C-alpha cells in the first residue's frame, strides 16, 4: 500500500528526529530497563485507538509489556502538547511503530487520530493502564 508506506516513511523520520521517540524506546524499538519496548508489544499492535490515546496524552505508571513489568519513574511526554507535531505526524508515527521491526498492524488514519484527539481533550494528566481501561481504549 503506497499510502501506508509513505506514512511509515514519514513516521520513521519523526520517530528518529523531531518527536524524539528513539531517545527512550531505542532506534530498534527495544526500550531499556525502565522504558518498555515497542517492538512486538500488544500495546502498539492491538488497538490503534489505545495507541493513539497514549501518543496524544502520554502514559505514566507501571505497565506490563511482553510479560515484564516496567515500573520506571519516567512519564512519556504528551505529543498533543507539542505544537510542532501535527495530527498527521501522530498518525505517521503510529503507522511507523505499528509496522516497524517485527510489528505488523492496521493503518492509523488521520481521521482516527483527530477523533481520538477530540475524545481525549479533557484528559489533562497522563493516562495510566487503569484509566485507559476505564476509557475503553
Buried (B, 14 or more C-beta within 10 A) or exposed (E): EEEBEEBBEBBBBBBBEEBBBBEBBBEEBBBEEEBBBBBBBEBBBEBBBBBBBBBBBBBBBEBEBEEEEBEBEEEBBBBBEBEEBBBBBBBBBBBBBBBBBEBEBEBBBBEBBBBBBEBBEEBEEBBBBEBBEEBEB
